[in-house]
Amino acid sequence: MMLNSNKLYELMADKGFQEPRTGNLFFPAYIYTYDPALEYEMRREINLLIEKLKRPNHYLDSLVINMYEELIDFLKNEQFAGSALFDLILEKEKEDPEEASDWVIDEINEGKFYENFTKKVKDHFGENNEKKVYLILYGFGSTYPYIRSSDFLKKTEQLIKEFKVIVFYPGDYTNNNYNLFGFLNDDNLYRANHLNNLIATE
């Protein structure tokens, strides 16, 4: 399924929808599912959507984060034994890919990645920014298996209650389950609102 950019734009431009307290009061995350084969077309559509929301008649201050780039930047900025962690992991991958993968996951789970992410979001919006509206996330397909959207949203739940979060998700939603790439079940996403269904009712 490709992004219905016009309908999604109309919804996100609506002042009622922009209010973080509307929708699911306890978990204001919305997920838009799409065919993983359309990843790059989707990214172009996201850029167009954000540009429309920035126009003078809206001035919406959305923060858009590519989770893959966020992960790479984190690894490049972390130091271990005097070298960038990213470089060390690349070297380890040549010897033992599985151990290198586990190393990345361990680094993420230690918590600093989430601390950095939280700081980035808060620095962008500020404490009293009346224009803060959307935190838009994509690139979860590229971060698998290091970061799963279910785990990420759970670990940043306190933060996302301050914003309306839109996740672009390469997969599908069937039988009340989100499935990354159409077959990997994301167990803890059941509380997230399926944005495709919301748009379909508009």
C-alpha positions as a Python dict, from the first residue, in 0.01 Angstrom:
ca = {
    (1, 'M'): (0, 0, 0),
    (2, 'M'): (137, 340, -100),
    (3, 'L'): (102, 652, 110),
    (4, 'N'): (-226, 834, 52),
    (5, 'S'): (-47, 1165, 98),
    (6, 'N'): (-346, 1390, 33),
    (7, 'K'): (-567, 1227, 294),
    (8, 'L'): (-284, 1198, 543),
    (9, 'Y'): (-197, 1564, 489),
    (10, 'E'): (-558, 1667, 549),
    (11, 'L'): (-566, 1468, 872),
    (12, 'M'): (-233, 1597, 1004),
    (13, 'A'): (-322, 1956, 910),
    (14, 'D'): (-640, 1931, 1116),
    (15, 'K'): (-601, 2123, 1443),
    (16, 'G'): (-811, 1870, 1631),
    (17, 'F'): (-582, 1585, 1530),
    (18, 'Q'): (-269, 1787, 1612),
    (19, 'E'): (-358, 1800, 1981),
    (20, 'P'): (-151, 1529, 2158),
    (21, 'R'): (-438, 1452, 2394),
    (22, 'T'): (-677, 1345, 2121),
    (23, 'G'): (-696, 980, 2014),
    (24, 'N'): (-543, 719, 2241),
    (25, 'L'): (-479, 917, 2559),
    (26, 'F'): (-244, 658, 2705),
    (27, 'F'): (-37, 579, 2396),
    (28, 'P'): (-53, 857, 2132),
    (29, 'A'): (139, 666, 1866),
    (30, 'Y'): (4, 621, 1515),
    (31, 'I'): (144, 371, 1268),
    (32, 'Y'): (115, 391, 891),
    (33, 'T'): (184, 55, 727),
    (34, 'Y'): (305, 17, 370),
    (35, 'D'): (457, -235, 132),
    (36, 'P'): (831, -267, 217),
    (37, 'A'): (908, -279, -156),
    (38, 'L'): (797, 85, -175),
    (39, 'E'): (1045, 211, 87),
    (40, 'Y'): (1218, 474, -125),
    (41, 'E'): (897, 599, -284),
    (42, 'M'): (757, 627, 67),
    (43, 'R'): (1050, 838, 184),
    (44, 'R'): (993, 1083, -102),
    (45, 'E'): (626, 1105, -8),
    (46, 'I'): (715, 1171, 357),
    (47, 'N'): (940, 1461, 251),
    (48, 'L'): (661, 1609, 41),
    (49, 'L'): (416, 1571, 328),
    (50, 'I'): (647, 1750, 573),
    (51, 'E'): (708, 2036, 331),
    (52, 'K'): (332, 2089, 296),
    (53, 'L'): (289, 2093, 673),
    (54, 'K'): (563, 2358, 705),
    (55, 'R'): (384, 2602, 478),
    (56, 'P'): (289, 2944, 621),
    (57, 'N'): (-76, 2850, 666),
    (58, 'H'): (31, 2577, 914),
    (59, 'Y'): (386, 2641, 1042),
    (60, 'L'): (386, 2295, 1195),
    (61, 'D'): (708, 2214, 1379),
    (62, 'S'): (749, 1845, 1303),
    (63, 'L'): (1067, 1657, 1389),
    (64, 'V'): (1145, 1385, 1136),
    (65, 'I'): (1396, 1115, 1232),
    (66, 'N'): (1539, 840, 1017),
    (67, 'M'): (1602, 568, 1276),
    (68, 'Y'): (1875, 405, 1067),
    (69, 'E'): (2071, 730, 1045),
    (70, 'E'): (2012, 785, 1416),
    (71, 'L'): (2163, 446, 1495),
    (72, 'I'): (2466, 496, 1268),
    (73, 'D'): (2535, 841, 1414),
    (74, 'F'): (2516, 698, 1765),
    (75, 'L'): (2769, 424, 1687),
    (76, 'K'): (3005, 668, 1515),
    (77, 'N'): (2998, 906, 1811),
    (78, 'E'): (3053, 639, 2076),
    (79, 'Q'): (3414, 567, 2165),
    (80, 'F'): (3559, 236, 2278),
    (81, 'A'): (3932, 188, 2348),
    (82, 'G'): (4007, 512, 2166),
    (83, 'S'): (3822, 423, 1846),
    (84, 'A'): (3473, 488, 1713),
    (85, 'L'): (3245, 203, 1806),
    (86, 'F'): (3113, 196, 1449),
    (87, 'D'): (3460, 117, 1309),
    (88, 'L'): (3525, -152, 1569),
    (89, 'I'): (3194, -322, 1495),
    (90, 'L'): (3272, -323, 1122),
    (91, 'E'): (3601, -495, 1194),
    (92, 'K'): (3434, -748, 1422),
    (93, 'E'): (3174, -818, 1155),
    (94, 'K'): (3450, -947, 924),
    (95, 'E'): (3548, -1207, 1185),
    (96, 'D'): (3216, -1292, 1347),
    (97, 'P'): (2897, -1129, 1208),
    (98, 'E'): (2678, -1273, 1481),
    (99, 'E'): (2897, -1139, 1759),
    (100, 'A'): (2909, -799, 1589),
    (101, 'S'): (2529, -795, 1570),
    (102, 'D'): (2501, -886, 1938),
    (103, 'W'): (2745, -607, 2021),
    (104, 'V'): (2522, -349, 1852),
    (105, 'I'): (2215, -478, 2034),
    (106, 'D'): (2396, -471, 2368),
    (107, 'E'): (2508, -112, 2313),
    (108, 'I'): (2152, -5, 2234),
    (109, 'N'): (2006, -186, 2532),
    (110, 'E'): (2250, -20, 2772),
    (111, 'G'): (2028, 285, 2740),
    (112, 'K'): (2250, 566, 2614),
    (113, 'F'): (2100, 543, 2267),
    (114, 'Y'): (1757, 614, 2414),
    (115, 'E'): (1897, 892, 2633),
    (116, 'N'): (2049, 1060, 2329),
    (117, 'F'): (1727, 1022, 2133),
    (118, 'T'): (1521, 1174, 2414),
    (119, 'K'): (1760, 1468, 2443),
    (120, 'K'): (1748, 1529, 2067),
    (121, 'V'): (1370, 1544, 2070),
    (122, 'K'): (1350, 1771, 2374),
    (123, 'D'): (1622, 2000, 2241),
    (124, 'H'): (1431, 2038, 1915),
    (125, 'F'): (1091, 2117, 2060),
    (126, 'G'): (1201, 2295, 2376),
    (127, 'E'): (1003, 2305, 2698),
    (128, 'N'): (746, 2567, 2597),
    (129, 'N'): (726, 2540, 2221),
    (130, 'E'): (360, 2594, 2138),
    (131, 'K'): (419, 2470, 1783),
    (132, 'K'): (534, 2122, 1881),
    (133, 'V'): (309, 1881, 1700),
    (134, 'Y'): (451, 1569, 1538),
    (135, 'L'): (743, 1339, 1600),
    (136, 'I'): (773, 1144, 1275),
    (137, 'L'): (982, 827, 1265),
    (138, 'Y'): (1082, 602, 976),
    (139, 'G'): (1363, 366, 881),
    (140, 'F'): (1274, 86, 1123),
    (141, 'G'): (1304, -169, 844),
    (142, 'S'): (1670, -75, 799),
    (143, 'T'): (1743, -102, 1173),
    (144, 'Y'): (1608, -458, 1209),
    (145, 'P'): (1711, -661, 1409),
    (146, 'Y'): (1891, -398, 1618),
    (147, 'I'): (1590, -177, 1688),
    (148, 'R'): (1234, -303, 1670),
    (149, 'S'): (961, -43, 1665),
    (150, 'S'): (769, -220, 1943),
    (151, 'D'): (1066, -215, 2178),
    (152, 'F'): (1157, 139, 2080),
    (153, 'L'): (811, 279, 2151),
    (154, 'K'): (795, 98, 2483),
    (155, 'K'): (1130, 239, 2595),
    (156, 'T'): (1041, 592, 2489),
    (157, 'E'): (679, 579, 2605),
    (158, 'Q'): (715, 854, 2864),
    (159, 'L'): (860, 1086, 2601),
    (160, 'I'): (606, 1020, 2329),
    (161, 'K'): (318, 1105, 2560),
    (162, 'E'): (427, 1466, 2509),
    (163, 'F'): (385, 1451, 2131),
    (164, 'K'): (174, 1289, 1868),
    (165, 'V'): (403, 1025, 1719),
    (166, 'I'): (368, 904, 1360),
    (167, 'V'): (560, 588, 1268),
    (168, 'F'): (598, 484, 905),
    (169, 'Y'): (617, 106, 917),
    (170, 'P'): (725, -128, 634),
    (171, 'G'): (482, -411, 691),
    (172, 'D'): (116, -483, 742),
    (173, 'Y'): (-157, -491, 1004),
    (174, 'T'): (-360, -812, 1015),
    (175, 'N'): (-564, -974, 1292),
    (176, 'N'): (-484, -679, 1522),
    (177, 'N'): (-110, -739, 1484),
    (178, 'Y'): (164, -533, 1318),
    (179, 'N'): (400, -746, 1111),
    (180, 'L'): (735, -604, 1003),
    (181, 'F'): (800, -694, 636),
    (182, 'G'): (466, -876, 648),
    (183, 'F'): (577, -1169, 862),
    (184, 'L'): (771, -1056, 1175),
    (185, 'N'): (521, -990, 1452),
    (186, 'D'): (576, -680, 1670),
    (187, 'D'): (423, -800, 1994),
    (188, 'N'): (395, -472, 2183),
    (189, 'L'): (242, -252, 1913),
    (190, 'Y'): (-116, -356, 1978),
    (191, 'R'): (-192, -27, 2156),
    (192, 'A'): (-76, 188, 1864),
    (193, 'N'): (-343, 339, 1638),
    (194, 'H'): (-346, 205, 1283),
    (195, 'L'): (-334, 525, 1081),
    (196, 'N'): (-440, 360, 755),
    (197, 'N'): (-776, 271, 905),
    (198, 'L'): (-823, 620, 1044),
    (199, 'I'): (-759, 776, 704),
    (200, 'A'): (-995, 529, 536),
    (201, 'T'): (-1280, 655, 752),
    (202, 'E'): (-1218, 1018, 666),
}
